[in-house]
Amino acid sequence: MVRFISKKITITKYSQILVSILASTLLASSSYARTELFSALSDQPGWFEDAFKKHGISEELAKENEAFKFGIVTHHLLAIPLLVEHFRAVAKSFSPKRIIIIGPDHFHHGAKSISLSNLPWKTPFGTLEADLAAASAIGNALGLPVYDSEAFAQEHSIGVPAAFIKHFFPLANVVPIIIHRRANIGILNRLVEVLRNVADKDTYVLLSMDFSHYKTSDAADQEDVRTESVIRSGDYRKVWDLDIDSKPGLYTLLKLTQGKEPIFGTHTNSAKLVGKLDITSCTSYFNIFYR
């Protein structure tokens, strides 16, 4: 005890140091112990199978013969008709070996403005493996020191589409990327460049994103008119003024798809889906594809 006092470390301070060391050890152990991530409803294949039987794709999308290589889809299970439509439409003419899925870091759990994971995902239809080579190439190009898989543990922007990816593309591997809403233009531009190099002919690039939030159905529709205009024009400089879930994500996708014409599938919102147009706080959804 005297030796601690002589070094001006009190018992209280010593306890704080021990607690700090223990907390760090537990955190490291937790990160080390995690060997997989979990999709939404990862143990309930029947829930999805019922939806697959119930929902299809629009006549317009059914007529498309050319492969889609980029797209935007929701990550709300409430909007499962759109999720089924999206993946059915892609699977109709394309079987990607790799899916790069970009989503917002909703809960700001990422240590950096962009986070990557190298862990597999447990889904109702088996294990969705990570594409380690592609993830490493992207991380190295962006100067990300380590994988940040813990940031994905509760992230539904990846966890919801993961189940659909495994069902519709059972042989594909995935590269999940989440982006903080304050990611700067510099790193986003670097991300665009590296994705151009990584996204080969066997890759599907998917933005997992919702649109207008916390508005009435009519107000959401008005916001979505502006958003659709920006997406059709491809003007990525205008995304920062839109009412959308992930402005950095849309900026990235619009830069990646410069010169490509978007194809619009279903557009709706949560008030319309549940048949309650008097809801004052709804979320809107688009299905969008690029050849």
C-alpha positions in Angstrom: 0.0 0.0 0.0 2.8 2.4 0.9 4.4 1.8 -2.5 1.2 2.9 -4.2 0.9 6.0 -2.1 4.6 6.9 -2.7 3.9 6.9 -6.4 0.9 9.1 -5.8 -1.6 6.4 -7.0 -4.5 6.2 -4.6 -6.6 3.0 -4.1 -9.4 4.7 -6.0 -7.1 5.5 -8.9 -5.7 2.0 -8.9 -9.2 0.5 -9.0 -10.0 2.7 -12.0 -6.9 1.4 -13.8 -7.9 -2.2 -13.1 -11.4 -1.6 -14.3 -10.0 0.1 -17.5 -7.7 -2.8 -18.2 -10.5 -5.3 -17.6 -12.9 -3.4 -19.9 -10.3 -3.3 -22.6 -9.7 -7.0 -22.2 -13.4 -7.9 -22.4 -13.8 -5.7 -25.4 -10.9 -7.4 -27.2 -12.2 -10.8 -26.2 -15.7 -10.0 -27.5 -14.3 -8.9 -30.8 -12.0 -11.8 -31.1 -14.8 -14.3 -30.0 -17.2 -13.1 -32.8 -16.9 -15.5 -35.7 -20.0 -14.6 -37.7 -22.7 -12.0 -38.0 -26.5 -12.6 -38.2 -29.0 -11.6 -40.8 -32.5 -10.5 -39.9 -34.6 -13.5 -38.8 -31.6 -15.8 -39.3 -33.4 -18.8 -37.9 -36.8 -18.3 -39.7 -36.6 -19.5 -43.3 -40.4 -20.1 -43.4 -41.1 -16.4 -42.9 -39.1 -15.6 -46.0 -40.4 -18.5 -48.0 -44.0 -17.4 -47.5 -43.0 -14.0 -48.9 -41.2 -15.5 -51.9 -44.4 -17.3 -52.8 -46.6 -14.2 -52.4 -44.6 -11.5 -54.2 -43.2 -11.2 -57.7 -42.0 -8.5 -60.0 -43.7 -5.9 -62.1 -44.6 -6.5 -65.8 -42.1 -3.8 -66.8 -39.2 -5.5 -64.9 -40.2 -8.9 -66.3 -39.6 -7.5 -69.8 -36.0 -6.6 -69.0 -33.6 -8.9 -70.7 -30.2 -7.2 -70.0 -28.4 -7.9 -66.7 -28.6 -5.3 -63.9 -25.2 -4.5 -62.4 -26.1 -1.8 -59.9 -29.2 -1.1 -57.8 -30.9 0.5 -54.8 -33.1 -1.5 -52.4 -34.8 -0.9 -49.1 -33.6 -2.5 -45.8 -37.0 -2.5 -44.1 -38.8 -5.8 -43.7 -42.1 -4.0 -43.8 -41.3 -3.4 -47.5 -40.7 -7.0 -48.2 -42.6 -6.9 -51.6 -39.9 -4.5 -52.8 -37.1 -6.7 -51.5 -38.5 -9.7 -53.2 -39.0 -7.7 -56.4 -35.5 -6.4 -56.4 -33.7 -9.6 -56.0 -36.0 -11.5 -58.4 -35.4 -8.9 -61.1 -31.6 -9.1 -60.7 -31.6 -12.9 -60.5 -33.7 -13.2 -63.7 -30.6 -12.4 -65.9 -27.6 -12.3 -63.7 -25.9 -14.6 -61.2 -23.1 -12.5 -59.6 -20.2 -14.1 -57.8 -19.7 -11.1 -55.6 -22.2 -8.6 -54.2 -20.8 -5.3 -52.8 -23.5 -3.9 -50.5 -23.3 -0.4 -49.2 -25.4 0.9 -46.4 -25.6 3.7 -43.8 -24.0 3.3 -40.4 -27.3 4.0 -38.7 -26.0 3.8 -35.1 -22.5 5.4 -35.7 -20.8 2.2 -34.4 -18.0 2.3 -36.9 -14.6 3.3 -35.7 -14.0 5.1 -39.0 -16.3 6.9 -41.5 -16.2 3.8 -43.6 -16.3 0.3 -42.1 -15.7 -3.2 -43.6 -16.2 -6.7 -42.3 -14.5 -9.9 -43.1 -17.0 -12.2 -41.2 -19.6 -14.5 -42.7 -23.3 -14.0 -42.2 -25.6 -16.6 -40.7 -28.8 -16.4 -42.7 -32.0 -18.6 -42.8 -30.6 -20.2 -46.0 -27.1 -21.0 -44.9 -23.9 -19.1 -44.5 -23.2 -16.0 -46.7 -19.4 -15.9 -47.0 -17.4 -12.7 -47.1 -15.2 -12.0 -50.1 -11.9 -11.6 -48.3 -9.8 -10.6 -51.3 -12.2 -7.8 -52.3 -12.6 -6.6 -48.8 -8.9 -6.5 -48.3 -8.3 -4.6 -51.6 -10.9 -2.0 -50.6 -9.6 -1.6 -47.1 -6.0 -1.2 -48.2 -6.9 1.4 -50.8 -8.9 3.4 -48.3 -6.2 3.1 -45.6 -8.4 1.3 -43.2 -6.2 -0.4 -40.6 -8.4 -3.2 -39.5 -11.8 -4.8 -40.2 -14.6 -3.3 -38.0 -17.0 -6.2 -37.9 -18.5 -5.2 -34.5 -20.0 -2.1 -36.3 -22.2 -4.5 -38.3 -23.6 -6.5 -35.4 -26.9 -4.6 -35.2 -26.8 -2.9 -38.6 -30.0 -3.7 -40.5 -28.9 -2.0 -43.7 -26.8 -5.1 -44.2 -28.5 -7.6 -42.0 -31.9 -7.4 -43.8 -30.6 -7.8 -47.5 -28.1 -10.5 -46.4 -30.9 -13.1 -46.2 -32.2 -12.3 -49.6 -28.7 -12.3 -51.1 -28.1 -15.8 -49.8 -31.5 -17.1 -51.0 -31.3 -15.6 -54.6 -27.5 -15.9 -55.1 -26.5 -19.0 -53.0 -23.0 -19.1 -54.6 -22.2 -15.4 -54.2 -19.8 -13.9 -51.6 -20.5 -10.5 -50.1 -18.5 -7.3 -49.3 -20.4 -5.3 -46.8 -19.6 -1.6 -46.4 -21.2 0.9 -44.1 -20.7 4.7 -44.3 -21.1 7.3 -41.6 -23.4 10.2 -42.6 -20.5 12.6 -42.1 -18.0 10.8 -44.3 -16.1 13.5 -46.3 -16.1 13.9 -50.0 -12.4 12.9 -50.3 -12.8 9.4 -48.9 -16.1 8.9 -50.8 -14.3 9.7 -54.1 -11.5 7.3 -53.1 -14.2 4.6 -52.5 -15.7 5.3 -55.9 -12.3 4.8 -57.6 -11.5 1.5 -55.8 -15.0 0.1 -56.4 -14.6 0.8 -60.1 -11.5 -1.4 -60.0 -13.1 -4.1 -57.8 -16.5 -4.3 -59.4 -15.8 -6.6 -62.4 -18.3 -8.3 -64.7 -19.2 -10.8 -62.0 -20.1 -8.1 -59.4 -23.4 -6.6 -58.4 -23.1 -3.3 -56.5 -26.1 -2.7 -54.2 -27.0 0.4 -52.2 -29.2 -0.5 -49.2 -31.1 2.7 -48.6 -34.5 4.1 -47.7 -35.8 7.5 -48.7 -38.0 10.1 -47.1 -38.4 9.8 -43.3 -40.8 11.1 -40.6 -43.3 12.7 -42.9 -46.9 12.2 -44.0 -47.5 10.1 -47.1 -48.2 13.2 -49.3 -45.2 15.0 -48.0 -43.0 12.0 -48.6 -44.3 11.8 -52.2 -43.3 15.4 -52.7 -39.8 14.8 -51.4 -39.5 11.7 -53.6 -40.3 13.7 -56.7 -37.2 15.8 -56.0 -35.1 12.7 -55.3 -36.2 10.9 -58.4 -35.3 13.9 -60.5 -31.8 13.9 -59.0 -31.3 10.2 -59.6 -32.6 10.4 -63.2 -30.2 13.2 -63.9 -27.3 11.4 -62.1 -26.2 14.7 -60.5 -24.4 13.4 -57.4 -23.7 17.0 -56.3 -27.3 17.5 -55.4 -27.8 14.5 -53.1 -26.9 16.6 -50.0 -30.2 18.5 -50.1 -32.4 15.4 -50.4 -34.5 13.7 -47.7 -32.9 10.2 -47.8 -31.4 7.6 -45.6 -27.8 7.8 -46.8 -26.6 10.8 -48.7 -23.0 9.5 -48.8 -24.2 6.2 -50.2 -26.3 7.8 -53.0 -23.4 10.1 -53.8 -21.1 7.0 -54.2 -23.6 5.1 -56.3 -24.4 8.0 -58.6 -20.7 8.6 -59.3 -20.3 4.9 -60.0 -23.2 4.9 -62.5 -22.4 8.0 -64.4 -23.7 7.8 -67.9 -26.1 4.9 -67.0 -29.8 5.3 -67.1 -31.7 4.3 -64.0 -34.7 1.9 -64.3 -37.4 2.4 -61.7 -39.3 -0.4 -60.2 -41.8 -0.1 -57.3 -42.1 3.2 -55.4 -44.2 3.4 -52.3 -44.0 4.2 -48.6 -44.8 2.6 -45.3 -48.2 4.4 -44.9 -49.4 3.0 -48.2 -48.0 -0.5 -47.5 -50.0 -0.8 -44.3 -53.1 1.0 -45.7 -53.0 3.8 -43.2 -52.6 7.1 -45.1 -53.1 9.2 -42.0 -49.8 8.1 -40.5 -47.8 11.2 -39.9 -44.3 9.6 -39.8 -43.7 7.2 -42.7 -40.7 6.0 -44.7 -40.6 5.9 -48.5 -39.0 3.3 -50.7 -37.7 3.0 -54.3 -36.5 0.0 -56.3 -33.9 1.2 -58.7 -31.7 -0.7 -61.2 -28.9 0.1 -63.6 -27.8 -2.1 -66.5 
